[in-house]
Each structure stands twice: as C-alpha cells, then as structure tokens.
C-alpha cells in the first residue's frame, strides 16, 4: 500500500514542481515582455497618425505585431534558442564560453560579438526600468489629469526604492513575482477580450499578407513603424539568458499556455478599440479599461514594471558575474543573498552604476514617449548578435552543414537586420543613448581583456620556471633560506612559474615554509565544474605541491571551502598553520606599451578598483599576507 502511495505522490510532486517553475518563469522570464503592451502599440501608431489612421493601417500594424511575436519570440527563442544551451545555461556569454575552444580562427570575431551582445544587454538593463516604470506611472494622468508634474518624481522614488532593496536579495520577493505577473497577464487578456469584438475585422490580422501589404504600401513610413513594432519583443533576450533558472520546458509551457495568448488578445483588443474610434490611439492600453478600473490597473501595471525591472537587474548581475569569471571584467564584490539559490546575487558596484544610469535617463527624457525611441537599438542589436552566434553553435555543436544553417538562419537574420535598420533611424532622437552605453561597456571589457594579456606577457620575461626553481631552492648550501614550520599557499595565474609572492618572500624574509602549495584558480567554459574535475593536485617535490581548483563561470569561487574538501581528499595541511600569500602589483603606465595611453590609464583604474582577492576568493582574512611590486604597462 505504501509503495502504491509513493508511486502516486511522486508524479504529483513532479507536476507541482513543474507548475511552480512555470509560474516562476512568468514573473522573472516574461516580466519585461509583459509590460510592452503599455507603450508598444501606442508608439507604433504615432508615425501613421499624422494624416489620420485608416482601417487598413490598424489591421496591418496589428498583423505586424502578432507575426513579430510569432517569428521572433516563438520560433527563434522559445522553440529554437532554448535548445542551444551550455549545460543548461543560456545567454550571449554562455554561448561565447561554449564556442570559444572550438572556434579556431573565428575566436576573435566571436569574442567581439559576445562582448557587444553583453554590452547591449547591460544597456538594456538601464533603459528597461526607466521606460517601464515611467509608462506605468503615466497612467495616473487618466485618473488625475493634472498629475503631469508628479510623474517623474513618483517614478524616481519607485526606482530608488527598487535599487535600495537589491542588497536584501530577491528570495522573498521572488515568491510573489510569478503570481502578480500571472494576474497581470490575465488582466491584459481580459482587457483585450472586452474589446476584441468592437470590430471583428481585427481578426484579419492573423493573415500575414496584411502585414506585408502594410509595409509595401507605407514604404518608408512602414519602415519607421517597424522600429516601434519591435518594442513588442523587448525581453526576449532575457528569456534566453534566464534559461538556467527554470529550464526549457517550464519556460516553453508558460509562453504557450499564458503569455503568448494574453499578449495576442491584448494587442487585438487595442487594435479593435482603435478601429472602433481612432481617438483612442492616444493611449489604447489604459483606455481599454472602464474609468473605475484604471487606478487599480495603474497600480498593477506599476507592480508588473517593477518586477520586469527586477528581472533585467538580476540578469545584469548574472551577466557581470559571468564576464568576471570569463576574464572580461576585473573582480568585483559579489554578495550571495540566498543560502540555497546561488543564482541570487548582489553586486554593489553594478547596482550603483545601474541606478545612476536609470535615474539619468528618467530625468533626461522625462516621458516614456521620448525614451521609447532610445529603446529598440539595444534590443535589436543584441538579437542580431545572438543569431550570428547561433549560426556557429548549430555548426559546431549540432553538426549542421553550412548550407542548412544558412537556409534556416539567414531569413531570420535578414528580418532582424531590417528591424535594426528601422531602429537606427531613431539615432538622433535618443537612439544614441544605447549606442553610447554599449560602446562604453564594450571598450571597458575589451580594455580589461587586452590589458590582462599584455600584463601577463610583460611579466613572463622575469618569470622563473618551477622546474628549475624548486631544485635550486631545495639544494643545501650556506645561502639556503631558513626553513619555517607550517604551510604556505601561493596564489598565481601561471602554474608553470614561481609566483612573484614566493620570490619576494624569499628575497625579503629569507624563509621557506616546510610545505608550499602553488595554487591556481581556473574558470572552465561551463556553468558548473563537476566534483570529479574540481581539483588537480600533484607533488613537485618533498616541499612543493601544485594544485589547480576549477570553478564554473556561474559558481561562487570560495577557495576556503574548496580547500577544506581537498584536505578530506588527501592533501594534508593544517589550516591554522597555513598562510596565503598574494602578490599585489602597482601598475605604472608606459607610453610604449601595447595600448594607447588613455587605454593604459583605463586598465589601471579598473585594476585598482578590483575587489580584494582575499575577499573575492573567500580566504581566511587573518591568514593572508600580501607582497607588492611595481609593473610598467
């Protein structure tokens, strides 16, 4: 009987877990795309409204929106890209990590693409909170016509509070994300259904011929409209980046069962409302609801936009952590806000930077209308980058032929390039903002990558190979260093040469510990390292050992915990008689270095701002010794 019960409850438990993951994905994964109806349809109508809005234009525009959602989100992301993962993790940098070893001559191109894609996503993480919160709060004008002067201050207060609570973590708040966003989608669907039969002709939007005809007849104006239509799929990149949090199937089911139907119904409802009376084009989303419901909908919309903002902020934290571990950014302080979910992290410096950028955008543009023009470039640019990298993925990992890959991905890339071109027309109306953000982030990441490579090359000429250093130092002579009890662990990035801290310790203190461990920390090109590959340890001599600890790029690099497990595995040392030796370099710019002077100074500033390695690697603070040196770069 008990066995029968366990067989019955196990599927129920699996089903409950699956449904909870699907519900959670509604809040986190689809929060951004779920706020697009607030402004996307309204912005797309504006270019064609100057000479009056015709029925043909409304149906054609609605058809464009429906088929953009179908092709870009459903086909590309939900059905295709969610299968292109790196051990369950998605996103631009995950693809870059996966492809970097097998790219060959394309490595540099892929690296630049990966950096640009990551930079565009970080720019998106600044624009999304500003635009989403502004568009939600602006609904107050329908309830209080004289509320114009309060929109920006209220938005600023909401955004400041949002960024202030980041340090407390999202574990508790996240439990409410899914249900609130699910209610939001249901309300949007209900609003659409209430008006969808105002003019049943709106159902003709399901025929893609109306979208194509609209573009052909409107010509250049239709091209301009495309830039606003693309606002309907903002958040699709976050969908891919959050793959590791929920898994493919829960995300797919949430899309097909709730999110996609709700979005389509809402856009059809907005279209039918404008068909009935073009005067509703001023704000078709909020005007779908009766007067008594507008204030509750504004409050719900504000909650939904805060959740959408939370999703991209969390995504930015994850993206920066990946960039740090893959060597594109200097070490930063990473705080883990959950004991059970390692993905819930908080980066104080990134949080501050995002807050400054978001508040700057709100104060500069002051309305969602003005800010919407700046939005599309970062989204379309990131999507183009992902499609190009997906081409390499299907060839390398799925073994598709070049012809098959081109046949399937070229039409998609061409469509996205058209959308990107349409958004580039807005470059002078605020579109320069995401371009500047992306350029700045790309320069920072490229400078750090290039600078660390130059620094490594410059220090190599003074390095002493361990193979020759160990026999010479262990040879008994009158000048041999004094042997002291205990274990010394020297952290180094090059396991083949004697660490600078070891050489400085010998030079200035003239001592050598009984046991010496040359420790290297390596990030593998997977989200998580397996326990079998976590450690590589070898004995070099009676007094010297070499240890390599491996972490995935999504893992906390806690060296103390890793060494504790290594001791259980057979490496003998007493942590209370162990000292950790770190080399600290003071960098001096050199006009003859491999980078321009301004880039030298940027690299040095980044290096100086890096988190202390003893904190970053979770070393016992009272067991760390730092020895410094000057390096000209």
N, C-alpha and C positions, 0 to 999 in steps of 0.2 A: 504493500500500500504506500509506504513511504517513498519507494523507488518510483512509483507511478506519479506521486505528487511532485517529486523533483523534476521528472520529465515534463510535467505540465507547467511548472513555475519557471523553468529555465527559458523557454521561448517567450514567456510573458515578460521576464526580466530583460531579455534581449530587445524585445519590441519596445518596452518602456525606455530603455537606454537610447534606442534609435530615435524615438519620438522626441526625447529631451534634447538630443543633439540637433535634430532638425529644427526644433523650436529655438534653440540657442543660436543656430545659424541665421535664423530670420532676423534676430536682433543685431548680431555682430557683422555677418557677411552682407546682408541686404539692407542694412540701415541707411547707407549712402544712396543707393539706387532708389530706395523707397521714398526719399524726400524730393526726388527730381520733379514729380508732378506739381509741386508747389510753384515752380517757375518755368519749366521747360516749354510747355505748350504756349504759355503767355509770351515768352521770348521769341518763339518760332513764328508767332503770328505778326509780330511787330514789323518785320521788313515788308510784308504784303498788305499792311493795313492802311498805308498812306492814301490809297485811292479807293478804299472800300474793300471789304472782304467778301469774296464770292463763294457760292456753294462748292464750286469746283475746287477752289483753293483749300477750303476747310477739309474736304474729303481727301484730297491729295496729300495734305500735310499730315492728317491723322494716319493715312496709309503709310507714309514715310516713317512715322514714329513706330507703328506696330511692326513693320518689317525690319527696322533698325534693331528693335529689341529682339526680334526673332533671329536675325542673322548674326549680329554681334554677340549678344549675350547667350542666347540659347544654343546656337550652333557652335560658335567659336569657343566660348568659355565653359558653359555647363556640360556640353556633350564631348568637346574635343580636348581643351586645355586641362581640364580637371584630371585627365588621364596622363598628362605629361608632368609627372611629379618626380621629385628627388627624394626617394624613401618616404613618400607621404607628404612632403613639403612642397609648396608652390611658390610662385613669385619670380621676379626677374633675377635676383641674386641666387636663388636656388637653382635656376636653370644655368646660370653662369658657372656656379660651382660644379654642377654635374657635367657640363660640357668642356670645362677648362682643360682637363687632362687629355681629352681625345680630339681637341680642336685643331691641333697641329699648327699650320701656317695661319689659320684663322683666329688664333688665340687673341692677338691684339685687337682685332676688329670686334670680337665677341666681348672682350673686356670693356672697350669703349661703349659698346651698345648697352652692356649691363650697367655701367656707371651712369649713362644718360637715362636709362629706364628708372634706376633707383632715384636719381636726382629729380626726375619728373614726378615720381610718386611722392617724394618729400615736399615738392612744391604743391602738389595736390592736397597734402595733409595740412598745408597752411590755408589754402583757399576754401576747402570744403567747410570747415567750421564757420568761417566768416560768412560765406554765402548762405549756407543752410539756416543758421540762426537768424540772420537778417531777414530772409524770405519768410520765415515762420512768424517772427515778431511783427512784420509789416501787416499781417492780418488784423492787427489791432485797429488799423485805420478804418476798417469796415464797421467796427463797433463804436470806435471813438474817432470821428472824422478829424479832430484837432490833435491827434496823437503824434503827428509828424515829428515834432521836436523831441519826443521821448523814445523813438525807435532805436537810434544809435546808442544812447545811454543805457537802455534796458539790455540791448544786445551785448554791450561791453561788460556789464555786470554779470550776465549769464556766462559769458566766455571766461571771465576772470575766475568765477566760481568753479567752472568746469576744469580749468587747468590747476587750480589750487587743490582739488580733491584727488588729483592723479597720484600724489605720493601715498595716499591711503590704499591704493590698489583698487581693482575693479571686481574683486571676487564677490563681494556682497551685492554691489550694484548690478553686476552682470546677471544675477538671478532674475532681475526684473526686466532686463533688456528684451529677451525673447517675447514674453507676454505682452509688454507695452507695444512693441513693434508689430506683433501679430494683430493686436487690436487696431493699430494704425492702418494696416493693410485692409482689414475688414471694413473699417470706416471709409477708406478710399473706394473700395469696391462698391459699398452701399451708395456712396455719393454718385458714382458713375451709373449704377443701375437705376437710380431715381430719375436720371435724365436721359438715359440711352434711347428711350422711346419718344423723346421730344421730337425727334426726326429720325425715323428708322433708316433713312438714306445713309446714315453714318456707317451702317454695316458694309457698305460698298468698299470701305477702307481695307477690308480683308483681301481685296483683289489688288495684287502688287502693280497691275497695269496703271492704276490711278496714281501711284507714287511715281512711276516712270514718266507718265504723261505730264504730271505736275512739273517735274524737273525740266522736261523738254520744252514745255510751253513757257515756263517762267524764265528759262535761260539763266542769265547771270543772277537774277534775283533768287531763283531756286537754289543756286549755288550758295548764296548768302544764307538762305534759310537752313541749309544743311548744318551750318555751324551751330545753330541753336538746337536743331533736332538732336545733335549728338549729346546734348545735356541730359537726354533721357537715359543714357547708358553710363553716366558717371557712377563709379563704384564697382564697375566690372573688374577692374584690376585688383581691387581689394578682395573681391570674390576669389580670385585665383591665389592671392597672397595668403589668405586665411585658410587655405585648404588643410593645412596640418592641424588646425584647431578642432575641426569637426569631421573630417573625412569626406570622401567624394559623394557617397550615396545620400547621407543626410542633406547635404547642400543641394544636390540634384532634386531630391523629393520636395524640399521646401520651395524650390523655384517653380516646379511644375504644379504642385498642389495649391499653393497660396500666392506666392509673389507674382509670378507671370500673369495669372488670371486677374489678380487685383489691379495690376498696372494697366493691362489692356482695357479692362472695364472702365477704369477711371479716365483714361485718355479718350475712349469712345464717348463717355459721358460728357467730358469737356467739349469734344467736337460737336456732339448733338446739341449742347446748350448754345454754342456759338452759331450753329446752323439755324436754330430757332430765333435767336436775336443776336446779331453781331455786336451789339453794345456790351455784351458780357465778355468780350475779348479783353477788356481791361484787366480782369483778374478772374479767369474762368474757374480756377480751382476753388477758391473760397465762395464764389457766387453760386456754386452748385448746392450749397447748404442753405437751409432756411435761416432767417435772422437770429432766431433763438439758439441755433446750434453753432453759430460762427465762433463765439467766445470759447466754448468747450473744444472746438476743433483747433482753434489757435493754440490753446494750452497743450492739446495732444500733439499738434504739429511741432511745438517748441520742444516737447519731451522727445519726439522722434528725431529732431535735428540734433539735439544734444547727444543722443545715442549714436547717430550717424557720425557725429564729430568724434565721439569716443572711439569708434571703430577705426577711423583713419589715424587718430593719435596713437592708439595701441599698435596699429600697423607700422607707424613711423618708428616707434620704439623697437619693434622687432626687426625692421629693415636696418636700422643703425647698428643693432647688435650683430646682425649678420655681416654688415660691412666691416665692423671692427674685427671680428674673428677671421674674416677672409683677407684682412690686411689692407683695406681701403680707407680706414679711418684710425686715428690714434685711440688708445684705450680711454674709455670714459667710465665714470662711476655708474654701475648698474645695480639697482636695488631690486630684490625679489620680494614681491608683495604678497605672495601666497606660498604656503608650506607644501601644497600639493600640486599646484599648477606652475611649472617652470616657465610657461609662456607669459605669465603675468608679471611684467617687469616695469620698472620706472627709471628713466634716465633724467636726472635733474637738469643737466645742461641742455638736452634736446627739448625738454618741456619748456624751459625758459625761452629758448630760441623760437619755438613754435608760438608761444604766447605773444612774444613781441611782434612776430610776423603777422599773426591773425589780427591783433589789435590795430596794427599799422594799416592793414587792408580795410578794416571796418571804418577807421577814421578817414582814410584816403578816399574811398569810393562812396560811403555813406548809404548806399542802397543796393538791393540785390540786382536791380536792373543794370546798374553800372558795373557791378562785379561779375555778373554772368558773362559779359563779353571777354573777361580775362580767363574764364574757366576752361574752355574747351581745348586749348592748345596743350596743356599738361596732360589731359586725359587721352586725347588722340595720339599725341606723341608717344606716351607710354604704351599704348596699344600697338602702334606700328613696330616699336622695338620688340615687344613680346612676340609678334607674328614672325618677324625676321629670325629671332632666336628659336622659335618653334620649328622653323624650317630646318635648322641644323639639328634640332632634337630628333625629329622624325627620321632623319637620315642616319644619325649616329646610333640612336637607341632603338628605334623601331625598324631600322634597316630598310626604309623606303628608298626606292630609286629616286634619282634627281628629277626624272620626268614626272613621276607620280606626285612627288612633293610640290613641284611647280604647278601642276594641273590643279591641285586642291587648294594650295595656299596663295597662289598669285591673284586669283579673283578677290580673295579676302583682303590681301594687302592693297590691291588697287582701290577697293572700296574705302579702306581706312585712309589711304593717301588722299582720296577725294575729300573725305571729312577733314583731314588735317589741313589741306589747302583751303577749304572753306573757313576754317578757324583762323588761319594765318591772315585772312583779310581783316581780322579784328586787331591786328598787331598794334595799330596806333590808338585804338580805343580801350586800351588796358591789357591787350594780349601780350604786351611786352613784359608784364609782371611775371607770369610763369616762366617765360624765356629767361629772364634775369635770374630767377630763383634756380632754375635748372642749370644755367651756366655757372652760377656761383658754387652750387653743390658739386657739380662735375669737376670744376677746377680744384676744389678742396680735396676731393677724393683722388684725383689724378696726381696732384702735387704730393700727397702723402705716399701714394704707391711708388711714384718715381723717386721721391726723396729717400725713402727707406732703402730702395735698391741702390742708390748712389752711396748712401751711408754704409751699407753692407760692403760694397765694392771698395770704398776708401779704407775701411778698417781691415780688409783682408790682407793687405800687404804687410801689416805689422803682426799678423796672427802667427802663432807657433803651433804646428800640428801636434795633437795629443800623442801621436805615435812616437814622436821624438822627444816631446817634453817630459813625459812620465819617466822613461828610463834615466834621463839626465837628472831629474829632481830626486829620484829614489836612490841614485848612486851615492854611496857613503864617501864623504870627503870632509875636509876641515870646514868647507863653506856650506855644508848641508844645512837646511833650515831646521829650527828647533821643532821637535815633534810634540804636539799638544794633544791631550785626550779629547774625545768627542768626535762628532761627525759634522763636516761642513758640506752644505749643498749649494752649488754654484749654478744659478740660472743663466742660460745662454741660448742664443738663437742658432748657433752653429755648433753642433755636437762633435765636429771633427777637429776643432781647435781649442786651445787652452783659453778659458774665459778670462776677460780683462780683469774681473774682480779677483780671480785667483792670482794672476800675475801681480796685481797691485798689493795684495795681501802679503805675498812673498817679498816683494820689493821693500815695503814699508814696515811690516811687522816681523818679517824673517821667521815665520812659523808655518807649519804644515800639520793639518789635523791627522789623527790616526786613520779616519775614514773620510774619503772625499767622493762626492757624487756630482757628476756633471749632468745637470737636468735640463732637458729641452721640452718645451710645451708646443705641441703641434695641433693645428686645426685641420681635420680631414674634410674632404669635399662632400660630406653627408651631414644631415641634421644632427645625428647622434652616433657616437662611436660605440661599437659593441664591446662587451666586457672582455671578450677574447682578444681584441686588438687594443685594449686600453693602455697596456704597458708593454714596453720593450726594455728589458734590463740585461746588461752584460757586464761581466767583470773584466776590467782592463789590466789590473794588477792586484797585488795584495792590498793596496791602499786606495785604489781608484776604481769606481764603477761608473757606468754611463747608463742613464735612464731617460727614456722618452715617454711622456704622458700624452695621450691623444684625446682630444675632445671634438665633438661635432660642433658645427657653427651655430647650433641652436641651444647649446648646453652652457650651464654655468661652469666657468673654469676655476673650480675650487681645488687648488693643489693640495691643501691640508687634508681634505677628505680622501683624495686620490692616493696620497702617500700612506695614509692610515690603512687603506685596503692593500697597498703594495707591501706593507710590513707584514700583514697577515699572509701574504703570498710568498713570503720567504726572505725578503730583503731586510736584514737585521740592522736596526739603529734605534737609539733611544731619543724620542722627540725632545725630551727635557735637556739633553746634552747635545742638541743639534742646532747649528746656526745656519741661517740662509744668507748667502752673500749675493748682493745685487750690484751690478755696475751702473753708475749714473753718469751720463755724458752731458757735458756742456757744449752745445753746438755753436760754432762761430761761422758766419757767412764768408764765402770765398768768391770773389768776382770771377775766378777762373773755373768755377765748379760747373757741373753739367746742366745746371738750371739758371735762368735769369735771376738777377739779384732779388727782384720782388718775390719770385717763387721760393728762393732760398729763405727769405725772411718769413714767408707764409709757412713754410715747412717747419722752421724753428719755432714759430709761435704755436703751431699745432703740437709739436713735440713738448713744448713747455707746459701746454695745457692738458697733456695726457694725465690720466689718473695714475696715482702712485701704484707701481706694480705690486707692492706688498698688500695693498687693499684690493686691487683688481683680482689677484690670484688667491686671495683669502689666506695669506701667510700669517702665522702667529706673530703679532706685532712685536712682542718682546724678544723674538729670536732672529730679527732681521738686522743685517749690517750692510750699509751702503758705502761703496768706494767710487769716487768720481774721477773723471778725466776730461780733457778738452779735445774736441774733434773739429777740425776745419772742414766745412762742407760748402 
